[in-house]
Amino acid sequence: MASSRPDSRSDSRSDPRPRRQRPPLDAKRLEELAIRYVGRFATTRAKLRTYLARKLRERGWDGQREPDLDALAERFAELGYVDDAAYALSKSQALSSRGYGKRRVEEKLRVAGVGEEDGAAARAHAESAAVEAALRFAERRRIGPYAAGVSDPAQRQKWIAAIVRAGHSFGLARAIARMEPGAEFDAEGLAEESR
């Protein structure tokens, strides 16, 4: 028997009722938004500023003077709510553990607005974990020594392209793609060969 109640999981976008207009932001509401954001997400000062600027565009401003988003982000960094260096290192570790290389890490840091100084440890980690990350990527994608069977030169070129797109150097990608399925290898030797 069918229920006469409306589906509570219905899509809110199809709701004909207009959305309630949110009040414009003032200094207190802006800081509350910032606190909620940094409480939920690991972030950088640049990402926090971008988020707050978007909220200001959406809701408007009702303060006496223009909001200083840079000062708010810097204050949160001083309080330890936002730590660009810790964010960068965490992002580098996460990407390396998933098999991505230094170029992919650098791109993510650039997008997140992490500066050179704050990203130094993250870049060093990505550099030191390059071979292990590339092998992890190869294993996940069944490339080179992890392949199911012998491949032709065209397949090896595709493997090289995939490894390079994952942010690894061409030399490392070529060294891994040239390996026969099931081949024994030494990570240090592989690092030397890829230089």
RAURJO-V270897 format. One record per backbone hydrogen bond with DSSP energy under -1.0 kcal/mol. CO is the residue of the C=O (numbers start at 1). NH is the residue of the N-H. If there is no record, write none. Layout:
co: <CO/CO>
nh: <NH/NH>
This chain:
co: <7/11/12/25/26/27/28/29/30/31/32/33/34/35/36/37/44/45/46/47/48/49/50/51/52/53/54/55/56/60/68/69/70/71/72/73/74/75/76/76/83/84/85/86/87/88/89/90/91/92/93/94/95/96/101/102/103/104/105/106/107/108/109/110/115/119/120/121/122/123/124/125/127/129/130/131/132/133/134/135/136/137/138/143/144/145/152/153/154/155/156/157/158/159/160/161/162/163/164/166/167/169/170/171/172/173/174/180/186/187/188/189/190>
nh: <10/14/15/62/30/31/32/33/34/35/36/37/38/39/40/41/48/49/50/51/52/53/54/55/56/57/58/59/60/25/72/73/74/75/76/77/78/79/81/82/87/88/89/90/91/92/93/94/95/96/97/98/100/99/105/106/107/108/109/110/111/112/114/113/119/123/124/125/126/127/128/129/130/133/134/135/136/137/138/139/140/141/143/146/147/182/156/157/158/159/160/161/162/163/164/165/166/168/167/101/103/173/174/175/176/177/178/183/190/191/192/193/194>
